[in-house]
Amino acid sequence: MVVIPAIDLKDGRCVRLRQGDMAAETVYSDDVVGIARKWQQSGAGLIHVVDLNGAVDGEPKNLFQIEAVLKAVTVHVQVGGGIRNIETVRRYLQAGVSRVVLGTSALTDRAFLEQACTEFPRQILLGLDARAGKVAVKGWTAVSDTSAIDLLKEVGGLAIGAVIYTDIARDGMLNGPNVPALKEVTASSSFPVIASGGISRIEDLLAVRSLGPRIEGAIVGKALYDGKLDYQAALAALTPHT
């Protein structure tokens, strides 16, 4: 299981939100490239980047910063937020993004999701963001009537690379992941699962890993930026001892 540091972009800066609330932000840095380099130097093989403005507005808004990150690091970068058409998917992948995350469009535009998975098999990640088990969309500003588990089952036949499951109530709160929900998602998913939201201690990472081989990774944000979790210590804790 890999530990994936998150870079959340709002107005060109690296921030963290509480439960996805755009008004409840903490700004950590104006130097987005410096942050990305820091995670690469700390041992990250994959960085998770989210365009928060894009997620709300429905189109990329921090493209300049994302392209700068891609030029600055050699590790894999996955990007989500505001990707609503195939042209945007192509642009990101051609710029050097390893995988793109589709959330809102997976629910609202199934034809687009299918086209993206056909054109770029395994390079599309399903962003499954849930509030009380229901899928949230448009940068978490709206909640659908569709359950996360039902959506997972509906897209089971597509060439999706992995599912990123985020429990919105846990995101940015540092109170641990929703392990029962993650367990249900893992049991229902035909794809690898990446956990997100609330992970703040090594014990949380170990709890997520214990859910089985389908767990590919865990995205960590606020705990790293607040110093509650040391990235290299987290890597060491998850490395098998020989």
C-alpha positions in Angstrom: 0.0 0.0 0.0 1.4 3.4 -1.0 1.0 6.6 1.0 0.0 9.4 -1.4 0.6 13.0 -0.3 -2.1 15.4 -1.5 -1.7 18.9 -3.0 -5.1 20.7 -3.0 -5.0 23.9 -5.1 -7.2 26.9 -4.6 -6.5 30.2 -6.2 -3.0 29.0 -7.2 -2.0 28.1 -3.6 -1.7 24.9 -1.6 -4.5 24.7 0.9 -6.6 22.2 2.9 -10.3 22.4 3.5 -12.5 21.1 6.3 -15.1 18.7 5.0 -14.8 20.2 1.5 -16.0 23.7 2.6 -14.4 26.2 0.2 -14.8 28.9 2.9 -13.0 26.8 5.6 -9.5 26.8 4.2 -6.1 26.8 5.6 -3.4 28.1 3.3 -0.1 26.2 3.6 2.0 27.5 0.8 2.1 29.8 -2.2 5.0 27.7 -3.6 3.1 24.7 -5.1 6.2 23.5 -7.0 8.3 23.6 -3.8 5.7 21.5 -2.0 5.7 18.9 -4.8 9.5 18.7 -4.8 9.4 18.2 -1.0 7.1 15.2 -1.3 9.3 13.7 -4.1 12.4 14.2 -1.9 10.6 12.6 1.0 10.2 9.4 -1.0 6.7 9.8 -2.6 6.3 7.9 -5.8 2.9 9.4 -6.5 1.4 12.8 -5.7 -2.4 13.5 -5.7 -3.3 16.9 -7.0 -6.8 18.4 -6.8 -8.0 21.6 -8.6 -10.6 22.7 -6.0 -11.7 25.7 -8.0 -12.0 23.5 -11.1 -14.2 21.0 -9.1 -16.7 23.7 -8.3 -16.5 25.6 -11.6 -16.5 22.5 -13.9 -13.3 23.3 -15.7 -9.6 23.5 -14.9 -8.7 26.7 -13.0 -5.2 25.9 -11.7 -3.7 24.5 -14.9 -0.6 26.7 -14.7 0.3 25.4 -11.3 -0.3 21.8 -12.3 1.8 22.0 -15.4 4.6 23.6 -13.3 4.4 20.7 -10.9 4.6 18.2 -13.8 7.8 19.9 -15.1 9.4 20.1 -11.6 9.0 16.4 -10.5 9.8 13.0 -12.0 7.3 11.0 -9.9 3.8 10.1 -11.0 1.1 12.7 -10.6 -2.6 12.1 -10.6 -5.0 15.0 -11.0 -8.7 15.6 -10.3 -11.1 18.5 -10.1 -13.2 20.0 -12.9 -12.5 17.3 -15.6 -15.8 17.2 -17.4 -14.9 16.4 -21.1 -12.5 14.2 -23.1 -10.5 17.2 -24.3 -9.5 18.0 -20.7 -8.5 14.4 -20.1 -6.3 14.4 -23.2 -4.7 17.7 -22.2 -3.7 16.5 -18.8 -2.4 13.1 -20.0 -0.5 14.7 -22.8 1.0 17.2 -20.3 2.4 14.3 -18.3 -0.3 13.4 -15.8 -0.2 9.7 -15.1 -3.9 9.3 -14.2 -7.0 11.6 -14.1 -9.8 11.4 -11.6 -13.4 11.7 -12.7 -16.0 12.2 -10.0 -19.0 14.4 -11.0 -18.9 13.3 -14.6 -18.9 9.6 -13.6 -22.4 10.2 -12.2 -23.7 12.8 -14.6 -22.2 11.9 -17.9 -21.7 8.1 -18.2 -21.0 8.3 -21.9 -17.9 10.5 -21.2 -16.7 8.2 -18.5 -17.0 5.2 -20.8 -15.2 7.1 -23.7 -12.4 8.1 -21.3 -11.9 4.5 -20.1 -11.9 3.2 -23.6 -9.5 5.8 -24.9 -7.2 5.6 -21.8 -7.7 2.3 -20.1 -6.6 2.1 -16.5 -5.5 5.8 -16.6 -9.0 6.9 -15.4 -9.7 6.9 -11.6 -13.2 7.0 -10.2 -13.5 9.7 -7.6 -16.1 8.3 -5.2 -16.8 11.1 -2.8 -19.6 10.2 -0.3 -21.6 12.1 2.3 -23.6 9.6 4.5 -23.1 7.0 1.8 -24.5 9.1 -1.0 -22.3 10.3 -3.9 -21.5 14.1 -3.8 -20.7 16.1 -6.9 -19.7 19.5 -8.1 -16.8 19.9 -5.7 -19.0 18.4 -2.9 -21.5 21.3 -3.2 -24.3 18.9 -4.1 -25.3 15.4 -3.0 -27.0 12.9 -5.3 -29.5 10.2 -4.5 -27.1 7.5 -5.7 -25.3 5.5 -3.2 -21.5 5.0 -3.6 -22.0 1.2 -3.7 -24.6 1.4 -6.4 -22.4 3.6 -8.6 -19.5 1.2 -8.1 -21.6 -1.7 -9.3 -22.9 0.3 -12.3 -19.3 1.0 -13.6 -17.9 -2.4 -12.7 -17.3 -3.4 -16.3 -15.2 -0.3 -17.3 -11.4 -0.2 -17.6 -11.1 2.0 -14.5 -7.6 2.1 -12.9 -8.7 2.5 -9.3 -11.4 4.0 -7.1 -10.6 6.8 -4.7 -13.1 6.7 -1.8 -13.4 9.8 0.2 -15.7 10.1 3.2 -16.4 13.9 3.2 -17.4 14.1 6.9 -13.9 12.8 7.7 -11.9 14.9 5.2 -9.6 17.5 6.9 -10.9 16.6 10.4 -8.0 14.4 11.5 -10.3 12.0 13.3 -9.5 8.8 11.4 -10.9 7.2 8.2 -14.3 5.6 8.0 -13.1 2.0 8.1 -16.6 0.3 7.9 -17.4 2.3 4.8 -14.0 1.5 3.2 -14.5 -2.1 4.0 -17.9 -2.1 2.2 -16.4 -0.3 -0.8 -13.5 -2.7 -1.0 -15.9 -5.7 -0.9 -18.0 -4.2 -3.6 -15.3 -2.9 -5.9 -13.8 -4.8 -8.9 -11.0 -2.2 -9.0 -8.1 -1.3 -6.6 -9.2 1.1 -3.9 -7.5 4.2 -2.6 -8.6 5.5 0.8 -9.0 9.2 1.4 -10.3 11.4 4.2 -9.4 11.6 7.9 -6.1 9.7 7.9 -3.9 11.3 10.5 -1.8 8.6 12.2 0.2 5.5 11.4 -2.4 3.5 13.1 -5.0 4.8 10.6 -2.8 3.7 7.7 -2.4 0.2 9.2 -6.1 0.0 9.7 -6.7 0.8 6.0 -4.0 -1.7 4.9 -5.6 -4.4 7.0 -8.7 -4.3 4.7 -6.8 -6.5 2.2 -4.9 -6.6 -1.0 -7.4 -4.6 -3.0 -6.3 -1.5 -1.1 -3.8 0.2 -3.4 -3.0 3.3 -1.3 -4.1 6.0 1.1 -4.2 9.7 0.3 -3.0 11.9 3.2 -3.3 15.7 3.3 -3.9 17.8 6.4 -2.1 15.5 8.8 1.1 15.9 6.8 0.9 19.6 6.5 0.0 20.1 10.2 3.0 17.8 11.2 0.7 15.3 12.9 2.0 12.5 10.6 5.6 12.3 9.4 5.7 11.1 5.8 9.0 9.1 6.0 7.9 7.5 9.3 4.6 6.5 7.6 6.6 4.9 4.7 8.8 3.1 7.2 5.8 1.7 9.1 4.4 0.3 6.0 7.6 -1.2 4.6 7.9 -4.9 5.3 10.9 -5.8 7.5 13.1 -8.6 6.1 
